[in-house]
């Protein structure tokens, strides 16, 4: 059984919009790291990732 230590932990995504579509180019648990990587992509934004339900959350 996988560990549950990352449950509820905030993830940050670097998002680039091209042709009206958003694309996640990087994801991290560290906001400063996401901000640093985001500087490499012109016009990128940093956002908290959407909550992902795991199989154990569904039961």
PDB file of N, CA, C, O and CB in Angstrom:
ATOM      1  N   UNK A   1       0.844  -1.176   0.000  1.00  0.00           N
ATOM      2  CA  UNK A   1       0.000   0.000   0.000  1.00  0.00           C
ATOM      3  C   UNK A   1       0.893   1.243   0.000  1.00  0.00           C
ATOM      4  O   UNK A   1       1.832   1.322   0.792  1.00  0.00           O
ATOM      5  CB  UNK A   1      -0.962  -0.004   1.223  1.00  0.00           C
ATOM      6  N   UNK A   2       0.614   2.220  -0.879  1.00  0.00           N
ATOM      7  CA  UNK A   2       1.456   3.422  -0.937  1.00  0.00           C
ATOM      8  C   UNK A   2       1.288   4.292   0.309  1.00  0.00           C
ATOM      9  O   UNK A   2       0.253   4.264   0.976  1.00  0.00           O
ATOM     10  CB  UNK A   2       1.122   4.240  -2.189  1.00  0.00           C
ATOM     11  N   UNK A   3       2.313   5.045   0.596  1.00  0.00           N
ATOM     12  CA  UNK A   3       2.231   5.915   1.772  1.00  0.00           C
ATOM     13  C   UNK A   3       1.268   7.080   1.508  1.00  0.00           C
ATOM     14  O   UNK A   3       0.970   7.407   0.359  1.00  0.00           O
ATOM     15  CB  UNK A   3       3.638   6.451   2.150  1.00  0.00           C
ATOM     16  N   UNK A   4       0.804   7.676   2.558  1.00  0.00           N
ATOM     17  CA  UNK A   4      -0.184   8.746   2.472  1.00  0.00           C
ATOM     18  C   UNK A   4       0.411  10.076   2.929  1.00  0.00           C
ATOM     19  O   UNK A   4      -0.325  10.994   3.290  1.00  0.00           O
ATOM     20  CB  UNK A   4      -1.418   8.402   3.313  1.00  0.00           C
ATOM     21  N   UNK A   5       1.748  10.181   2.914  1.00  0.00           N
ATOM     22  CA  UNK A   5       2.401  11.359   3.475  1.00  0.00           C
ATOM     23  C   UNK A   5       2.199  12.621   2.642  1.00  0.00           C
ATOM     24  O   UNK A   5       2.357  13.719   3.177  1.00  0.00           O
ATOM     25  CB  UNK A   5       3.865  11.095   3.626  1.00  0.00           C
ATOM     26  N   UNK A   6       1.860  12.517   1.362  1.00  0.00           N
ATOM     27  CA  UNK A   6       1.654  13.687   0.508  1.00  0.00           C
ATOM     28  C   UNK A   6       0.194  14.142   0.490  1.00  0.00           C
ATOM     29  O   UNK A   6      -0.127  15.149  -0.141  1.00  0.00           O
ATOM     30  CB  UNK A   6       2.112  13.380  -0.907  1.00  0.00           C
ATOM     31  N   UNK A   7      -0.681  13.425   1.162  1.00  0.00           N
ATOM     32  CA  UNK A   7      -2.100  13.770   1.161  1.00  0.00           C
ATOM     33  C   UNK A   7      -2.313  15.148   1.781  1.00  0.00           C
ATOM     34  O   UNK A   7      -1.841  15.425   2.884  1.00  0.00           O
ATOM     35  CB  UNK A   7      -2.917  12.707   1.923  1.00  0.00           C
ATOM     36  N   UNK A   8      -3.017  15.992   1.071  1.00  0.00           N
ATOM     37  CA  UNK A   8      -3.331  17.318   1.576  1.00  0.00           C
ATOM     38  C   UNK A   8      -2.207  18.328   1.410  1.00  0.00           C
ATOM     39  O   UNK A   8      -2.354  19.480   1.817  1.00  0.00           O
ATOM     40  CB  UNK A   8      -3.692  17.226   3.005  1.00  0.00           C
ATOM     41  N   UNK A   9      -1.105  17.928   0.829  1.00  0.00           N
ATOM     42  CA  UNK A   9       0.014  18.839   0.640  1.00  0.00           C
ATOM     43  C   UNK A   9      -0.215  19.662  -0.630  1.00  0.00           C
ATOM     44  O   UNK A   9      -0.622  19.125  -1.661  1.00  0.00           O
ATOM     45  CB  UNK A   9       1.358  18.057   0.560  1.00  0.00           C
ATOM     46  N   UNK A  10       0.043  20.943  -0.547  1.00  0.00           N
ATOM     47  CA  UNK A  10      -0.175  21.845  -1.676  1.00  0.00           C
ATOM     48  C   UNK A  10       0.876  21.613  -2.747  1.00  0.00           C
ATOM     49  O   UNK A  10       2.066  21.505  -2.449  1.00  0.00           O
ATOM     50  CB  UNK A  10      -0.153  23.310  -1.216  1.00  0.00           C
ATOM     51  N   UNK A  11       0.432  21.538  -3.998  1.00  0.00           N
ATOM     52  CA  UNK A  11       1.316  21.447  -5.160  1.00  0.00           C
ATOM     53  C   UNK A  11       1.159  22.723  -5.963  1.00  0.00           C
ATOM     54  O   UNK A  11       0.076  23.306  -6.002  1.00  0.00           O
ATOM     55  CB  UNK A  11       0.997  20.186  -6.035  1.00  0.00           C
ATOM     56  N   UNK A  12       2.222  23.154  -6.596  1.00  0.00           N
ATOM     57  CA  UNK A  12       2.196  24.364  -7.417  1.00  0.00           C
ATOM     58  C   UNK A  12       2.538  23.987  -8.848  1.00  0.00           C
ATOM     59  O   UNK A  12       3.409  23.153  -9.091  1.00  0.00           O
ATOM     60  CB  UNK A  12       3.186  25.439  -6.874  1.00  0.00           C
ATOM     61  N   UNK A  13       1.840  24.614  -9.798  1.00  0.00           N
ATOM     62  CA  UNK A  13       2.036  24.332 -11.213  1.00  0.00           C
ATOM     63  C   UNK A  13       2.452  25.598 -11.949  1.00  0.00           C
ATOM     64  O   UNK A  13       1.940  26.684 -11.677  1.00  0.00           O
ATOM     65  CB  UNK A  13       0.759  23.746 -11.831  1.00  0.00           C
ATOM     66  N   UNK A  14       3.382  25.447 -12.882  1.00  0.00           N
ATOM     67  CA  UNK A  14       3.742  26.521 -13.798  1.00  0.00           C
ATOM     68  C   UNK A  14       2.913  26.259 -15.053  1.00  0.00           C
ATOM     69  O   UNK A  14       3.015  25.197 -15.668  1.00  0.00           O
ATOM     70  CB  UNK A  14       5.320  26.567 -14.104  1.00  0.00           C
ATOM     71  N   UNK A  15       2.090  27.244 -15.424  1.00  0.00           N
ATOM     72  CA  UNK A  15       1.156  27.071 -16.532  1.00  0.00           C
ATOM     73  C   UNK A  15       1.466  28.076 -17.633  1.00  0.00           C
ATOM     74  O   UNK A  15       1.660  29.263 -17.374  1.00  0.00           O
ATOM     75  CB  UNK A  15      -0.302  27.230 -16.051  1.00  0.00           C
ATOM     76  N   UNK A  16       1.511  27.575 -18.875  1.00  0.00           N
ATOM     77  CA  UNK A  16       1.709  28.412 -20.050  1.00  0.00           C
ATOM     78  C   UNK A  16       0.457  28.307 -20.908  1.00  0.00           C
ATOM     79  O   UNK A  16      -0.059  27.211 -21.125  1.00  0.00           O
ATOM     80  CB  UNK A  16       2.988  27.987 -20.852  1.00  0.00           C
ATOM     81  N   UNK A  17      -0.035  29.446 -21.398  1.00  0.00           N
ATOM     82  CA  UNK A  17      -1.216  29.448 -22.260  1.00  0.00           C
ATOM     83  C   UNK A  17      -0.784  29.688 -23.703  1.00  0.00           C
ATOM     84  O   UNK A  17      -0.157  30.700 -24.016  1.00  0.00           O
ATOM     85  CB  UNK A  17      -2.240  30.529 -21.803  1.00  0.00           C
ATOM     86  N   UNK A  18      -1.131  28.742 -24.575  1.00  0.00           N
ATOM     87  CA  UNK A  18      -0.856  28.881 -26.003  1.00  0.00           C
ATOM     88  C   UNK A  18      -2.101  28.494 -26.779  1.00  0.00           C
ATOM     89  O   UNK A  18      -2.732  27.477 -26.490  1.00  0.00           O
ATOM     90  CB  UNK A  18       0.358  28.010 -26.434  1.00  0.00           C
ATOM     91  N   UNK A  19      -2.445  29.294 -27.751  1.00  0.00           N
ATOM     92  CA  UNK A  19      -3.634  29.050 -28.582  1.00  0.00           C
ATOM     93  C   UNK A  19      -4.889  28.880 -27.731  1.00  0.00           C
ATOM     94  O   UNK A  19      -5.773  28.096 -28.076  1.00  0.00           O
ATOM     95  CB  UNK A  19      -3.427  27.807 -29.454  1.00  0.00           C
ATOM     96  N   UNK A  20      -4.969  29.614 -26.619  1.00  0.00           N
ATOM     97  CA  UNK A  20      -6.139  29.565 -25.754  1.00  0.00           C
ATOM     98  C   UNK A  20      -6.218  28.336 -24.861  1.00  0.00           C
ATOM     99  O   UNK A  20      -7.207  28.148 -24.154  1.00  0.00           O
ATOM    100  CB  UNK A  20      -7.357  29.634 -26.581  1.00  0.00           C
ATOM    101  N   UNK A  21      -5.188  27.498 -24.886  1.00  0.00           N
ATOM    102  CA  UNK A  21      -5.181  26.289 -24.058  1.00  0.00           C
ATOM    103  C   UNK A  21      -4.080  26.393 -23.013  1.00  0.00           C
ATOM    104  O   UNK A  21      -2.967  26.828 -23.309  1.00  0.00           O
ATOM    105  CB  UNK A  21      -4.986  25.020 -24.929  1.00  0.00           C
ATOM    106  N   UNK A  22      -4.400  25.991 -21.794  1.00  0.00           N
ATOM    107  CA  UNK A  22      -3.414  25.996 -20.723  1.00  0.00           C
ATOM    108  C   UNK A  22      -2.657  24.675 -20.713  1.00  0.00           C
ATOM    109  O   UNK A  22      -3.242  23.606 -20.887  1.00  0.00           O
ATOM    110  CB  UNK A  22      -4.087  26.247 -19.358  1.00  0.00           C
ATOM    111  N   UNK A  23      -1.353  24.767 -20.507  1.00  0.00           N
ATOM    112  CA  UNK A  23      -0.514  23.573 -20.434  1.00  0.00           C
ATOM    113  C   UNK A  23       0.373  23.667 -19.209  1.00  0.00           C
ATOM    114  O   UNK A  23       1.076  24.660 -19.023  1.00  0.00           O
ATOM    115  CB  UNK A  23       0.338  23.405 -21.718  1.00  0.00           C
ATOM    116  N   UNK A  24       0.346  22.643 -18.375  1.00  0.00           N
ATOM    117  CA  UNK A  24       1.210  22.593 -17.203  1.00  0.00           C
ATOM    118  C   UNK A  24       2.591  22.138 -17.671  1.00  0.00           C
ATOM    119  O   UNK A  24       2.741  21.044 -18.215  1.00  0.00           O
ATOM    120  CB  UNK A  24       0.630  21.631 -16.095  1.00  0.00           C
ATOM    121  N   UNK A  25       3.599  22.988 -17.454  1.00  0.00           N
ATOM    122  CA  UNK A  25       4.948  22.660 -17.895  1.00  0.00           C
ATOM    123  C   UNK A  25       5.851  22.220 -16.742  1.00  0.00           C
ATOM    124  O   UNK A  25       6.937  21.686 -16.967  1.00  0.00           O
ATOM    125  CB  UNK A  25       5.561  23.850 -18.596  1.00  0.00           C
ATOM    126  N   UNK A  26       5.393  22.448 -15.493  1.00  0.00           N
ATOM    127  CA  UNK A  26       6.185  22.059 -14.336  1.00  0.00           C
ATOM    128  C   UNK A  26       5.275  21.982 -13.126  1.00  0.00           C
ATOM    129  O   UNK A  26       4.329  22.761 -13.005  1.00  0.00           O
ATOM    130  CB  UNK A  26       7.349  23.051 -14.090  1.00  0.00           C
ATOM    131  N   UNK A  27       5.555  21.045 -12.230  1.00  0.00           N
ATOM    132  CA  UNK A  27       4.788  20.896 -10.999  1.00  0.00           C
ATOM    133  C   UNK A  27       5.751  20.613  -9.856  1.00  0.00           C
ATOM    134  O   UNK A  27       6.706  19.851 -10.005  1.00  0.00           O
ATOM    135  CB  UNK A  27       3.729  19.764 -11.127  1.00  0.00           C
ATOM    136  N   UNK A  28       5.482  21.245  -8.701  1.00  0.00           N
ATOM    137  CA  UNK A  28       6.375  21.080  -7.555  1.00  0.00           C
ATOM    138  C   UNK A  28       5.601  21.283  -6.254  1.00  0.00           C
ATOM    139  O   UNK A  28       4.551  21.924  -6.233  1.00  0.00           O
ATOM    140  CB  UNK A  28       7.561  22.070  -7.638  1.00  0.00           C
ATOM    141  N   UNK A  29       6.130  20.735  -5.192  1.00  0.00           N
ATOM    142  CA  UNK A  29       5.573  20.959  -3.868  1.00  0.00           C
ATOM    143  C   UNK A  29       6.132  22.210  -3.219  1.00  0.00           C
ATOM    144  O   UNK A  29       5.709  22.595  -2.129  1.00  0.00           O
ATOM    145  CB  UNK A  29       5.836  19.767  -2.988  1.00  0.00           C
ATOM    146  N   UNK A  30       7.090  22.848  -3.894  1.00  0.00           N
ATOM    147  CA  UNK A  30       7.747  24.047  -3.365  1.00  0.00           C
ATOM    148  C   UNK A  30       7.359  25.268  -4.197  1.00  0.00           C
ATOM    149  O   UNK A  30       7.611  25.312  -5.401  1.00  0.00           O
ATOM    150  CB  UNK A  30       9.286  23.868  -3.354  1.00  0.00           C
ATOM    151  N   UNK A  31       6.747  26.253  -3.550  1.00  0.00           N
ATOM    152  CA  UNK A  31       6.354  27.465  -4.265  1.00  0.00           C
ATOM    153  C   UNK A  31       7.565  28.241  -4.787  1.00  0.00           C
ATOM    154  O   UNK A  31       7.535  28.685  -5.935  1.00  0.00           O
ATOM    155  CB  UNK A  31       5.522  28.359  -3.355  1.00  0.00           C
ATOM    156  N   UNK A  32       8.634  28.426  -3.996  1.00  0.00           N
ATOM    157  CA  UNK A  32       9.804  29.145  -4.525  1.00  0.00           C
ATOM    158  C   UNK A  32      10.414  28.460  -5.755  1.00  0.00           C
ATOM    159  O   UNK A  32      10.861  29.137  -6.681  1.00  0.00           O
ATOM    160  CB  UNK A  32      10.866  29.274  -3.438  1.00  0.00           C
ATOM    161  N   UNK A  33      10.432  27.135  -5.768  1.00  0.00           N
ATOM    162  CA  UNK A  33      10.957  26.415  -6.927  1.00  0.00           C
ATOM    163  C   UNK A  33      10.070  26.648  -8.139  1.00  0.00           C
ATOM    164  O   UNK A  33      10.571  26.890  -9.237  1.00  0.00           O
ATOM    165  CB  UNK A  33      11.068  24.911  -6.630  1.00  0.00           C
ATOM    166  N   UNK A  34       8.761  26.576  -7.950  1.00  0.00           N
ATOM    167  CA  UNK A  34       7.829  26.813  -9.055  1.00  0.00           C
ATOM    168  C   UNK A  34       7.980  28.234  -9.592  1.00  0.00           C
ATOM    169  O   UNK A  34       7.928  28.446 -10.803  1.00  0.00           O
ATOM    170  CB  UNK A  34       6.377  26.569  -8.600  1.00  0.00           C
ATOM    171  N   UNK A  35       8.167  29.207  -8.700  1.00  0.00           N
ATOM    172  CA  UNK A  35       8.348  30.591  -9.138  1.00  0.00           C
ATOM    173  C   UNK A  35       9.641  30.759  -9.934  1.00  0.00           C
ATOM    174  O   UNK A  35       9.671  31.492 -10.923  1.00  0.00           O
ATOM    175  CB  UNK A  35       8.351  31.532  -7.932  1.00  0.00           C
ATOM    176  N   UNK A  36      10.707  30.085  -9.508  1.00  0.00           N
ATOM    177  CA  UNK A  36      11.981  30.167 -10.217  1.00  0.00           C
ATOM    178  C   UNK A  36      11.870  29.555 -11.614  1.00  0.00           C
ATOM    179  O   UNK A  36      12.347  30.132 -12.591  1.00  0.00           O
ATOM    180  CB  UNK A  36      13.085  29.461  -9.415  1.00  0.00           C
ATOM    181  N   UNK A  37      11.247  28.400 -11.699  1.00  0.00           N
ATOM    182  CA  UNK A  37      11.065  27.752 -13.006  1.00  0.00           C
ATOM    183  C   UNK A  37      10.139  28.593 -13.877  1.00  0.00           C
ATOM    184  O   UNK A  37      10.344  28.680 -15.087  1.00  0.00           O
ATOM    185  CB  UNK A  37      10.493  26.316 -12.838  1.00  0.00           C
ATOM    186  N   UNK A  38       9.128  29.209 -13.282  1.00  0.00           N
ATOM    187  CA  UNK A  38       8.187  30.034 -14.033  1.00  0.00           C
ATOM    188  C   UNK A  38       8.852  31.216 -14.721  1.00  0.00           C
ATOM    189  O   UNK A  38       8.364  31.694 -15.746  1.00  0.00           O
ATOM    190  CB  UNK A  38       7.108  30.532 -13.120  1.00  0.00           C
ATOM    191  N   UNK A  39       9.962  31.692 -14.167  1.00  0.00           N
ATOM    192  CA  UNK A  39      10.691  32.806 -14.780  1.00  0.00           C
ATOM    193  C   UNK A  39      11.303  32.417 -16.118  1.00  0.00           C
ATOM    194  O   UNK A  39      11.623  33.284 -16.931  1.00  0.00           O
ATOM    195  CB  UNK A  39      11.782  33.298 -13.842  1.00  0.00           C
ATOM    196  N   UNK A  40      11.467  31.124 -16.349  1.00  0.00           N
ATOM    197  CA  UNK A  40      12.057  30.642 -17.605  1.00  0.00           C
ATOM    198  C   UNK A  40      11.042  30.611 -18.745  1.00  0.00           C
ATOM    199  O   UNK A  40      11.422  30.491 -19.910  1.00  0.00           O
ATOM    200  CB  UNK A  40      12.645  29.250 -17.407  1.00  0.00           C
ATOM    201  N   UNK A  41       9.769  30.717 -18.419  1.00  0.00           N
ATOM    202  CA  UNK A  41       8.713  30.653 -19.427  1.00  0.00           C
ATOM    203  C   UNK A  41       8.016  32.006 -19.518  1.00  0.00           C
ATOM    204  O   UNK A  41       7.368  32.441 -18.567  1.00  0.00           O
ATOM    205  CB  UNK A  41       7.693  29.533 -19.093  1.00  0.00           C
ATOM    206  N   UNK A  42       8.149  32.665 -20.661  1.00  0.00           N
ATOM    207  CA  UNK A  42       7.532  33.988 -20.847  1.00  0.00           C
ATOM    208  C   UNK A  42       6.010  33.872 -20.759  1.00  0.00           C
ATOM    209  O   UNK A  42       5.405  33.015 -21.403  1.00  0.00           O
ATOM    210  CB  UNK A  42       7.948  34.604 -22.216  1.00  0.00           C
ATOM    211  N   UNK A  43       5.400  34.744 -19.955  1.00  0.00           N
ATOM    212  CA  UNK A  43       3.942  34.774 -19.835  1.00  0.00           C
ATOM    213  C   UNK A  43       3.360  33.649 -19.005  1.00  0.00           C
ATOM    214  O   UNK A  43       2.147  33.441 -19.017  1.00  0.00           O
ATOM    215  CB  UNK A  43       3.335  34.735 -21.183  1.00  0.00           C
ATOM    216  N   UNK A  44       4.193  32.920 -18.287  1.00  0.00           N
ATOM    217  CA  UNK A  44       3.676  31.819 -17.474  1.00  0.00           C
ATOM    218  C   UNK A  44       3.042  32.335 -16.193  1.00  0.00           C
ATOM    219  O   UNK A  44       3.310  33.457 -15.761  1.00  0.00           O
ATOM    220  CB  UNK A  44       4.792  30.829 -17.143  1.00  0.00           C
ATOM    221  N   UNK A  45       2.201  31.505 -15.591  1.00  0.00           N
ATOM    222  CA  UNK A  45       1.584  31.814 -14.307  1.00  0.00           C
ATOM    223  C   UNK A  45       1.819  30.649 -13.359  1.00  0.00           C
ATOM    224  O   UNK A  45       2.041  29.515 -13.784  1.00  0.00           O
ATOM    225  CB  UNK A  45       0.064  32.103 -14.467  1.00  0.00           C
ATOM    226  N   UNK A  46       1.765  30.950 -12.069  1.00  0.00           N
ATOM    227  CA  UNK A  46       1.903  29.931 -11.034  1.00  0.00           C
ATOM    228  C   UNK A  46       0.540  29.776 -10.372  1.00  0.00           C
ATOM    229  O   UNK A  46      -0.107  30.764 -10.023  1.00  0.00           O
ATOM    230  CB  UNK A  46       3.018  30.310  -9.983  1.00  0.00           C
ATOM    231  N   UNK A  47       0.110  28.529 -10.201  1.00  0.00           N
ATOM    232  CA  UNK A  47      -1.171  28.284  -9.530  1.00  0.00           C
ATOM    233  C   UNK A  47      -1.041  27.055  -8.646  1.00  0.00           C
ATOM    234  O   UNK A  47      -0.167  26.210  -8.838  1.00  0.00           O
ATOM    235  CB  UNK A  47      -2.323  28.099 -10.563  1.00  0.00           C
ATOM    236  N   UNK A  48      -1.944  26.982  -7.666  1.00  0.00           N
ATOM    237  CA  UNK A  48      -2.024  25.769  -6.863  1.00  0.00           C
ATOM    238  C   UNK A  48      -2.731  24.722  -7.705  1.00  0.00           C
ATOM    239  O   UNK A  48      -3.714  25.020  -8.384  1.00  0.00           O
ATOM    240  CB  UNK A  48      -2.772  26.016  -5.500  1.00  0.00           C
ATOM    241  N   UNK A  49      -2.232  23.503  -7.657  1.00  0.00           N
ATOM    242  CA  UNK A  49      -2.830  22.466  -8.487  1.00  0.00           C
ATOM    243  C   UNK A  49      -4.184  22.053  -7.917  1.00  0.00           C
ATOM    244  O   UNK A  49      -4.443  22.189  -6.721  1.00  0.00           O
ATOM    245  CB  UNK A  49      -1.894  21.247  -8.591  1.00  0.00           C
ATOM    246  N   UNK A  50      -5.031  21.550  -8.794  1.00  0.00           N
ATOM    247  CA  UNK A  50      -6.344  21.060  -8.384  1.00  0.00           C
ATOM    248  C   UNK A  50      -6.154  19.822  -7.520  1.00  0.00           C
ATOM    249  O   UNK A  50      -5.213  19.053  -7.716  1.00  0.00           O
ATOM    250  CB  UNK A  50      -7.241  20.745  -9.620  1.00  0.00           C
ATOM    251  N   UNK A  51      -7.046  19.640  -6.577  1.00  0.00           N
ATOM    252  CA  UNK A  51      -6.975  18.470  -5.714  1.00  0.00           C
ATOM    253  C   UNK A  51      -7.210  17.215  -6.536  1.00  0.00           C
ATOM    254  O   UNK A  51      -8.135  17.148  -7.346  1.00  0.00           O
ATOM    255  CB  UNK A  51      -8.000  18.568  -4.567  1.00  0.00           C
ATOM    256  N   UNK A  52      -6.371  16.238  -6.318  1.00  0.00           N
ATOM    257  CA  UNK A  52      -6.496  14.977  -7.042  1.00  0.00           C
ATOM    258  C   UNK A  52      -6.987  13.920  -6.073  1.00  0.00           C
ATOM    259  O   UNK A  52      -6.384  13.705  -5.022  1.00  0.00           O
ATOM    260  CB  UNK A  52      -5.143  14.555  -7.693  1.00  0.00           C
ATOM    261  N   UNK A  53      -8.075  13.264  -6.422  1.00  0.00           N
ATOM    262  CA  UNK A  53      -8.599  12.215  -5.565  1.00  0.00           C
ATOM    263  C   UNK A  53      -7.874  10.911  -5.862  1.00  0.00           C
ATOM    264  O   UNK A  53      -7.673  10.540  -7.019  1.00  0.00           O
ATOM    265  CB  UNK A  53     -10.122  12.052  -5.758  1.00  0.00           C
ATOM    266  N   UNK A  54      -7.495  10.241  -4.817  1.00  0.00           N
ATOM    267  CA  UNK A  54      -6.885   8.923  -4.979  1.00  0.00           C
ATOM    268  C   UNK A  54      -7.949   7.866  -4.749  1.00  0.00           C
ATOM    269  O   UNK A  54      -9.059   8.176  -4.316  1.00  0.00           O
ATOM    270  CB  UNK A  54      -5.686   8.728  -4.001  1.00  0.00           C
ATOM    271  N   UNK A  55      -7.617   6.646  -5.031  1.00  0.00           N
ATOM    272  CA  UNK A  55      -8.578   5.566  -4.860  1.00  0.00           C
ATOM    273  C   UNK A  55      -9.020   5.473  -3.412  1.00  0.00           C
ATOM    274  O   UNK A  55     -10.194   5.214  -3.145  1.00  0.00           O
ATOM    275  CB  UNK A  55      -7.983   4.237  -5.321  1.00  0.00           C
ATOM    276  N   UNK A  56      -8.106   5.677  -2.469  1.00  0.00           N
ATOM    277  CA  UNK A  56      -8.463   5.592  -1.056  1.00  0.00           C
ATOM    278  C   UNK A  56      -9.384   6.725  -0.629  1.00  0.00           C
ATOM    279  O   UNK A  56     -10.144   6.562   0.326  1.00  0.00           O
ATOM    280  CB  UNK A  56      -7.214   5.601  -0.204  1.00  0.00           C
ATOM    281  N   UNK A  57      -9.338   7.907  -1.329  1.00  0.00           N
ATOM    282  CA  UNK A  57     -10.234   9.021  -1.017  1.00  0.00           C
ATOM    283  C   UNK A  57     -11.661   8.728  -1.458  1.00  0.00           C
ATOM    284  O   UNK A  57     -12.611   9.219  -0.849  1.00  0.00           O
ATOM    285  CB  UNK A  57      -9.739  10.303  -1.680  1.00  0.00           C
ATOM    286  N   UNK A  58     -11.817   7.938  -2.502  1.00  0.00           N
ATOM    287  CA  UNK A  58     -13.131   7.675  -3.067  1.00  0.00           C
ATOM    288  C   UNK A  58     -13.956   6.731  -2.214  1.00  0.00           C
ATOM    289  O   UNK A  58     -15.180   6.697  -2.339  1.00  0.00           O
ATOM    290  CB  UNK A  58     -12.990   7.111  -4.445  1.00  0.00           C
ATOM    291  N   UNK A  59     -13.306   5.963  -1.347  1.00  0.00           N
ATOM    292  CA  UNK A  59     -14.051   4.982  -0.534  1.00  0.00           C
ATOM    293  C   UNK A  59     -14.496   5.556   0.760  1.00  0.00           C
ATOM    294  O   UNK A  59     -15.132   4.866   1.556  1.00  0.00           O
ATOM    295  CB  UNK A  59     -13.220   3.763  -0.267  1.00  0.00           C
TER     296      UNK A  59
END
